[in-house]
């Protein structure tokens, strides 16, 4: 896959993602995405990239310094190029004894290939903590089960002598024997088959086996807290309603009553409450009348505003007709318009449109850009784009002269235009960057023509992904 399929990932180089904060060593420009899945679920700490090498090395550590995993090129490592990006992936699954999973982990990293040459490897990020949404801890699982039989080579640790292994159906579990099914071995050892294997199918079915619910000891309830409130001495929770809401203990409707509308001999259904409410409307009749009067007043004011808008529209049409009448008279010579857009992480996108409104061709036109606080910004390399009649999307870096950025535009014929845009970023040497108002100006000069335009805009801070 190439082209624009993954081009949106380049925006991740300008924000903190996939890290939880801006990296002081600039590694956020290299990594554009990450994902880790592991079975060390008891660790509820942040996870960070401790070491990374494109040759196949990756070390992940928890916040307390303990190591989650140390991966090498031998851990099912692959690297694949997708357009402007390179994806690295590892898959590691180790076992203890025969088939019992000890470590089950998958890790993927996506980097901007062009940035690899900007860093030395192996790379050890100063911080490197990943967003918690990118780390998926799972409950450890047993993938295979093997039984060691005494006197037969199979599993380390000996076997069973004189005892039986009994598999019982627990809660919501059904076990059945599959007749006449061919079953392969576990692949642990290569020995001769001593008997025909039997296949058991274990299915999770609600209500199967010993039933749907566990008969728990009421002195040790499995549910211990609801909003930090515990049960009474019997292990029961009592729920009550507030205001106009009330609860009802439901009973077995099949039990007979002594007389109509009585149920004191009925059986109470356990673990079941029904909620009721007898709430009334919060407003009185007089309040509805007052609300109608307010709405009528607002409608009358809106009607007046609509009339005023219509008068302004008519005045605007008259003004537009006047401007269109004098437009051919005034459209002579060189003109320039400036546009400035504030982007996340203190970036400014600057664009100038210069045009020739006259009938005669102009000579070489020089555009001189200036920005306030010029000692604190840096030009983004290769962001300059020039567009004219004979040049489409031509990459052109400006000439830096002091705090000014200078670009020369070739001759413009009558009714011809050209645009030039670039991007800068204000560094942290500028105090109080967030919300700081920047004044941008462009001056266009061609022969005796000299015109300019000025804009102001506030800087925007970083945008985070959580």
C-alpha positions as CSV (number, residue, x, y, z in Angstrom):
1,X,0.0,0.0,0.0
2,X,1.4,3.4,-1.0
3,X,0.3,6.9,-1.5
4,X,-2.4,8.6,0.6
5,X,-3.6,5.5,2.3
6,X,-1.6,6.2,5.4
7,X,-0.7,9.8,4.8
8,X,-2.9,11.0,7.7
9,X,-0.4,9.4,10.1
10,X,2.1,12.3,9.4
11,X,0.0,14.5,11.6
12,X,1.0,12.3,14.5
13,X,4.5,13.6,14.2
14,X,3.3,17.1,15.3
15,X,1.4,15.9,18.5
16,X,2.3,13.7,21.5
17,X,0.6,10.5,20.2
18,X,1.4,7.7,20.8
19,X,3.1,9.0,24.0
20,X,1.2,10.5,26.9
21,X,3.3,13.7,26.8
22,X,5.7,15.6,24.5
23,X,9.1,13.8,24.4
24,X,12.0,16.0,25.3
25,X,14.3,14.1,22.9
26,X,12.0,14.5,20.0
27,X,11.1,10.8,19.6
28,X,7.4,11.8,19.1
29,X,8.5,12.8,15.6
30,X,9.7,9.3,14.8
31,X,6.9,7.2,16.3
32,X,3.4,7.7,14.7
33,X,1.5,4.7,16.2
34,X,2.0,1.8,18.7
35,X,0.1,-1.1,20.2
36,X,1.0,-3.6,23.0
37,X,-1.0,-6.6,24.1
38,X,0.3,-8.8,27.0
39,X,-1.0,-11.2,29.7
40,X,0.7,-9.5,32.7
41,X,-2.7,-8.2,33.9
42,X,-1.7,-7.7,37.6
43,X,0.5,-4.7,36.7
44,X,-1.6,-1.5,36.6
45,X,1.2,0.9,35.7
46,X,2.2,3.0,32.8
47,X,4.3,1.2,30.1
48,X,7.2,2.8,28.3
49,X,9.5,2.0,25.4
50,X,12.9,1.5,27.2
51,X,14.9,0.4,24.1
52,X,14.2,0.2,20.4
53,X,16.3,-0.9,17.4
54,X,14.9,-1.3,13.9
55,X,17.2,-4.4,13.6
56,X,14.6,-6.2,15.9
57,X,15.3,-5.2,19.5
58,X,12.5,-3.8,21.8
59,X,12.5,-3.5,25.6
60,X,9.3,-2.5,27.4
61,X,9.3,-1.6,31.0
62,X,6.7,-0.6,33.6
63,X,6.8,2.7,35.5
64,X,8.4,1.0,38.6
65,X,11.4,0.0,36.4
66,X,10.5,-3.7,36.1
67,X,10.7,-5.2,32.6
68,X,7.6,-6.5,30.8
69,X,9.5,-8.1,28.0
70,X,12.8,-7.9,26.1
71,X,12.2,-8.8,22.4
72,X,14.7,-9.7,19.8
73,X,14.7,-10.5,16.1
74,X,14.0,-14.1,17.0
75,X,10.6,-13.3,18.5
76,X,8.6,-13.7,15.2
77,X,9.9,-10.2,14.2
78,X,8.8,-8.7,10.9
79,X,9.3,-5.2,9.4
80,X,7.1,-4.0,6.6
81,X,7.1,-0.7,4.6
82,X,3.7,1.0,4.0
83,X,4.2,4.1,1.8
84,X,6.0,6.7,4.0
85,X,6.0,4.4,7.1
86,X,7.7,1.3,8.4
87,X,5.8,-1.1,10.7
88,X,7.7,-3.3,13.2
89,X,5.9,-6.3,14.8
90,X,6.9,-8.9,17.4
91,X,4.9,-12.0,18.6
92,X,6.2,-13.9,21.7
93,X,4.6,-16.9,23.4
94,X,6.6,-18.9,25.9
95,X,5.6,-22.0,28.0
96,X,6.3,-23.5,31.3
97,X,6.5,-27.3,31.2
98,X,4.2,-28.7,28.5
99,X,1.9,-26.2,27.0
100,X,1.2,-23.8,29.9
101,X,1.6,-20.3,28.7
102,X,3.9,-18.1,30.7
103,X,4.3,-15.1,28.4
104,X,1.9,-14.2,25.6
105,X,2.7,-10.8,24.0
106,X,2.2,-8.9,20.8
107,X,3.9,-5.5,20.1
108,X,3.6,-3.3,17.0
109,X,5.3,0.1,16.3
110,X,4.8,2.4,13.3
111,X,7.5,5.0,12.5
112,X,8.0,7.7,9.9
113,X,10.7,6.1,7.7
114,X,12.3,9.5,6.7
115,X,13.0,10.2,10.4
116,X,15.0,7.0,11.1
117,X,18.2,8.7,9.9
118,X,17.7,11.5,12.5
119,X,18.3,9.1,15.5
120,X,21.0,6.8,16.6
121,X,20.2,3.2,17.4
122,X,19.6,1.4,19.7
123,X,17.4,4.2,20.8
124,X,16.5,4.7,24.5
125,X,13.8,7.4,24.9
126,X,14.1,9.7,27.9
127,X,10.5,9.1,28.9
128,X,8.6,7.0,26.3
129,X,5.4,6.3,28.3
130,X,2.7,5.1,25.9
131,X,-1.0,6.1,26.2
132,X,-2.9,3.7,28.3
133,X,-5.4,3.1,25.5
134,X,-2.6,1.6,23.4
135,X,-1.7,-1.1,26.0
136,X,-4.1,-4.0,26.3
137,X,-3.4,-6.3,29.3
138,X,-5.2,-9.7,29.1
139,X,-5.9,-12.4,31.6
140,X,-3.4,-15.2,31.4
141,X,-4.7,-18.3,29.5
142,X,-3.9,-22.0,29.3
143,X,-3.7,-22.9,25.6
144,X,-3.0,-26.7,26.1
145,X,-3.2,-29.3,28.9
146,X,-1.1,-32.4,29.0
147,X,-1.1,-35.2,31.6
148,X,2.1,-37.0,32.5
149,X,1.8,-40.8,32.8
150,X,4.3,-42.7,35.0
151,X,6.8,-44.7,32.9
152,X,6.1,-42.9,29.7
153,X,8.2,-40.0,28.3
154,X,6.1,-36.9,28.1
155,X,6.3,-34.1,30.5
156,X,8.9,-32.9,32.9
157,X,8.1,-33.6,36.5
158,X,7.0,-37.2,36.6
159,X,3.4,-38.5,36.4
160,X,0.4,-39.7,38.2
161,X,0.5,-43.1,40.1
162,X,-2.6,-44.7,41.3
163,X,-4.8,-41.6,41.1
164,X,-7.5,-40.6,38.6
165,X,-8.1,-37.2,37.0
166,X,-11.7,-36.2,37.0
167,X,-13.1,-33.4,34.8
168,X,-16.4,-32.1,36.2
169,X,-18.9,-29.7,34.7
170,X,-18.9,-26.6,36.7
171,X,-21.1,-23.5,36.4
172,X,-22.3,-22.8,32.9
173,X,-20.0,-25.6,31.5
174,X,-20.9,-28.6,29.4
175,X,-18.6,-31.5,28.7
176,X,-19.4,-34.1,26.1
177,X,-17.5,-36.9,24.4
178,X,-17.2,-36.8,20.6
179,X,-17.6,-40.3,19.2
180,X,-15.4,-41.4,16.3
181,X,-13.4,-38.2,16.0
182,X,-9.8,-38.3,14.8
183,X,-7.8,-36.3,17.3
184,X,-4.1,-35.4,16.9
185,X,-1.7,-35.3,19.7
186,X,-0.6,-32.2,21.6
187,X,2.7,-32.2,19.7
188,X,4.8,-32.4,22.8
189,X,6.8,-35.5,22.1
190,X,7.1,-37.9,19.2
191,X,6.2,-41.3,20.6
192,X,4.1,-44.2,19.4
193,X,0.4,-44.0,20.1
194,X,-0.5,-46.5,22.9
195,X,-4.3,-46.1,22.7
196,X,-6.9,-44.5,20.6
197,X,-7.3,-40.8,21.8
198,X,-10.6,-39.6,23.0
199,X,-11.9,-36.1,22.3
200,X,-13.8,-34.1,24.8
201,X,-15.7,-30.9,23.8
202,X,-15.9,-28.3,26.6
203,X,-18.6,-25.7,25.9
204,X,-19.6,-22.5,27.8
205,X,-23.4,-22.5,27.9
206,X,-25.4,-20.3,30.3
207,X,-27.1,-22.6,32.9
208,X,-25.3,-25.7,31.9
209,X,-23.3,-28.0,34.2
210,X,-24.0,-27.2,37.9
211,X,-26.2,-24.2,37.0
212,X,-26.1,-20.5,36.2
213,X,-25.3,-19.1,39.6
214,X,-22.8,-20.1,42.3
215,X,-24.2,-20.9,45.7
216,X,-22.0,-18.5,47.7
217,X,-21.5,-18.4,51.4
218,X,-23.5,-15.3,52.6
219,X,-20.7,-14.5,55.1
220,X,-18.3,-13.9,52.3
221,X,-20.3,-12.2,49.5
222,X,-18.6,-12.0,46.1
223,X,-20.0,-8.5,45.7
224,X,-18.3,-6.5,48.4
225,X,-18.9,-2.8,47.6
226,X,-21.5,-0.6,45.7
227,X,-20.2,2.9,45.4
228,X,-17.8,2.2,48.4
229,X,-20.8,1.1,50.6
230,X,-20.6,-2.4,51.9
231,X,-23.4,-4.9,53.0
232,X,-24.9,-5.4,56.4
233,X,-23.8,-8.1,58.9
234,X,-25.8,-10.7,56.9
235,X,-24.1,-9.8,53.7
236,X,-27.2,-8.2,52.2
237,X,-27.5,-4.9,50.3
238,X,-30.7,-2.8,50.8
239,X,-31.7,-0.4,48.1
240,X,-34.2,2.4,48.7
241,X,-35.6,5.1,46.5
242,X,-35.4,8.8,46.9
243,X,-37.9,11.6,46.4
244,X,-40.7,10.3,44.1
245,X,-39.0,7.0,43.4
246,X,-39.6,3.8,45.5
247,X,-38.7,0.2,45.3
248,X,-40.8,-3.0,45.6
249,X,-39.8,-6.5,46.5
250,X,-41.4,-8.8,44.0
251,X,-43.2,-12.0,45.0
252,X,-44.1,-15.3,43.4
253,X,-47.5,-14.5,41.8
254,X,-48.4,-18.2,41.7
255,X,-48.6,-18.4,45.6
256,X,-52.3,-18.1,46.8
257,X,-53.4,-15.1,48.8
258,X,-55.6,-15.2,51.9
259,X,-57.9,-12.5,50.5
260,X,-57.7,-10.1,47.6
261,X,-54.8,-7.5,47.6
262,X,-52.9,-9.4,50.2
263,X,-49.6,-11.3,49.7
264,X,-48.1,-11.9,53.1
265,X,-48.1,-15.7,52.5
266,X,-46.5,-15.3,49.1
267,X,-42.9,-16.2,48.4
268,X,-40.5,-13.3,48.0
269,X,-38.4,-13.6,44.9
270,X,-34.7,-13.2,45.8
271,X,-32.3,-10.7,44.2
272,X,-35.2,-8.8,42.4
273,X,-36.4,-5.3,42.9
274,X,-38.9,-3.3,40.9
275,X,-38.6,0.5,40.7
276,X,-41.6,2.8,40.7
277,X,-42.2,6.5,40.6
278,X,-45.1,8.8,41.2
279,X,-43.4,12.1,40.2
280,X,-45.5,15.1,39.1
281,X,-44.8,17.8,36.6
282,X,-42.5,20.5,38.1
283,X,-44.5,23.4,36.7
284,X,-47.9,24.8,37.7
285,X,-50.5,26.1,35.3
286,X,-49.6,29.7,35.9
287,X,-46.0,29.0,35.1
288,X,-47.0,27.6,31.7
289,X,-48.8,30.9,31.0
290,X,-45.8,32.9,32.0
291,X,-43.6,30.7,29.7
292,X,-46.0,31.4,26.8
293,X,-45.8,35.1,27.3
294,X,-42.0,34.9,27.3
295,X,-42.0,32.9,24.1
296,X,-44.3,35.4,22.5
297,X,-42.0,38.3,23.5
298,X,-39.0,36.4,22.1
299,X,-40.9,35.8,18.8
300,X,-41.8,39.5,18.5
301,X,-38.1,40.5,19.0
302,X,-37.0,37.9,16.5
303,X,-39.5,39.3,14.0
304,X,-38.0,42.8,14.5
305,X,-34.5,41.4,14.0
306,X,-35.6,39.8,10.8
307,X,-36.9,43.1,9.5
308,X,-33.6,44.8,10.3
309,X,-31.7,42.0,8.6
310,X,-33.8,42.5,5.4
311,X,-33.0,46.2,5.4
312,X,-29.3,45.6,5.8
313,X,-29.4,43.0,3.0
314,X,-31.0,45.6,0.7
315,X,-28.3,48.1,1.6
316,X,-25.6,45.5,1.0
317,X,-26.9,44.8,-2.5
318,X,-26.8,48.5,-3.3
319,X,-23.2,48.7,-2.0
320,X,-22.2,45.6,-4.0
321,X,-23.7,47.1,-7.2
322,X,-21.7,50.3,-6.6
323,X,-18.4,48.4,-6.0
324,X,-18.9,46.3,-9.1
325,X,-19.4,49.5,-11.1
326,X,-16.1,51.0,-10.0
327,X,-14.2,47.7,-9.8
328,X,-12.8,47.8,-13.4
329,X,-11.6,51.3,-12.8
330,X,-9.7,50.4,-9.6
331,X,-8.3,47.1,-10.8
332,X,-4.9,48.2,-12.1
333,X,-1.4,47.0,-11.2
334,X,-0.1,44.7,-8.4
335,X,-2.2,43.4,-5.5
336,X,-1.5,41.1,-2.6
337,X,-3.6,39.3,0.0
338,X,-2.4,37.5,3.1
339,X,-3.9,34.6,5.0
340,X,-2.7,33.1,8.3
341,X,-4.0,29.9,9.9
342,X,-3.1,28.8,13.5
343,X,-2.5,25.1,13.8
344,X,-1.8,22.9,16.9
345,X,1.5,22.9,18.7
346,X,2.2,26.6,17.9
347,X,2.4,26.2,14.1
348,X,1.3,29.0,11.7
349,X,0.5,28.4,8.1
350,X,1.1,31.6,6.1
351,X,-0.1,32.1,2.5
352,X,0.1,35.1,0.1
353,X,-1.8,35.6,-3.1
354,X,-0.3,38.2,-5.5
355,X,-2.2,39.2,-8.6
356,X,-1.8,41.5,-11.6
357,X,-5.0,43.5,-12.1
358,X,-3.6,45.5,-14.9
359,X,-3.4,44.9,-18.7
360,X,0.4,45.0,-18.9
361,X,2.8,42.3,-17.6
362,X,4.7,43.0,-14.4
363,X,8.4,42.3,-14.0
364,X,9.9,40.2,-11.2
365,X,7.8,40.5,-8.0
366,X,9.5,40.2,-4.6
367,X,7.4,39.0,-1.6
368,X,8.8,39.9,1.8
369,X,7.1,38.1,4.8
370,X,7.6,39.3,8.4
371,X,6.3,37.9,11.6
372,X,6.3,39.4,15.1
373,X,8.6,37.8,17.7
374,X,10.8,36.8,14.8
375,X,13.6,35.6,17.0
376,X,11.5,32.7,18.4
377,X,10.2,30.9,15.3
378,X,11.7,28.4,12.9
379,X,10.8,27.7,9.3
380,X,9.5,24.2,8.7
381,X,11.9,22.7,6.1
382,X,10.4,21.9,2.7
383,X,7.0,23.5,3.6
384,X,7.3,26.3,1.1
385,X,5.0,25.7,-1.9
386,X,4.9,28.0,-5.0
387,X,2.0,27.8,-7.4
388,X,1.6,29.9,-10.6
389,X,0.5,29.5,-14.2
390,X,3.6,27.5,-15.3
391,X,4.6,26.2,-11.8
392,X,2.1,23.8,-10.0
393,X,2.8,22.8,-6.4
394,X,6.5,23.6,-6.8
395,X,8.5,23.2,-3.6
396,X,10.6,26.3,-2.9
397,X,12.3,27.3,0.4
398,X,12.4,31.1,1.1
399,X,15.5,33.2,1.6
400,X,15.9,33.9,5.3
401,X,17.1,37.5,5.8
402,X,17.1,38.5,9.5
403,X,13.5,37.9,10.6
404,X,12.1,38.1,7.1
405,X,11.4,35.4,4.6
406,X,11.9,36.4,1.0
407,X,10.6,34.8,-2.3
408,X,10.8,36.1,-5.8
409,X,7.8,35.6,-8.1
410,X,8.4,35.5,-11.9
411,X,6.7,38.0,-14.2
412,X,2.9,38.0,-14.0
413,X,0.9,38.7,-17.1
414,X,-2.3,40.7,-17.0
415,X,-5.1,39.0,-14.9
416,X,-2.6,36.3,-13.8
417,X,-1.9,35.4,-10.2
418,X,0.5,33.3,-8.1
419,X,0.4,31.9,-4.5
420,X,3.2,31.1,-2.1
421,X,2.6,29.3,1.3
422,X,4.9,28.0,4.0
423,X,4.7,27.0,7.7
424,X,6.6,28.1,10.8
425,X,6.6,26.9,14.4
426,X,7.2,29.2,17.5
427,X,9.7,27.6,19.9
428,X,9.5,27.3,23.6
429,X,11.9,30.3,23.9
430,X,8.8,32.5,23.4
431,X,7.3,33.2,26.8
432,X,3.5,32.6,27.1
433,X,3.2,30.9,23.7
434,X,-0.3,29.6,24.2
435,X,-2.8,32.3,23.0
436,X,0.0,34.7,22.1
437,X,-1.2,37.1,19.3
438,X,1.2,37.1,16.3
439,X,1.2,39.9,13.7
440,X,2.0,38.8,10.1
441,X,2.7,41.1,7.2
442,X,3.6,40.6,3.5
443,X,5.0,43.3,1.2
444,X,4.9,42.9,-2.6
445,X,7.2,45.0,-4.8
446,X,7.5,45.1,-8.6
447,X,9.0,48.1,-10.3
448,X,7.1,51.2,-8.9
449,X,4.3,49.0,-7.5
450,X,4.5,48.5,-3.8
451,X,1.6,47.0,-1.8
452,X,1.2,45.1,1.5
453,X,-1.3,43.3,3.7
454,X,-1.3,42.6,7.5
455,X,-3.1,40.0,9.6
456,X,-3.1,39.0,13.3
457,X,-3.8,35.6,14.9
458,X,-3.4,33.8,18.2
459,X,-1.1,30.8,18.6
460,X,-2.7,27.4,19.4
461,X,-1.2,24.9,21.9
462,X,-0.7,21.1,21.4
463,X,-3.6,18.9,20.8
464,X,-3.6,15.6,22.7
465,X,-5.2,12.2,22.0
466,X,-6.4,10.1,24.9
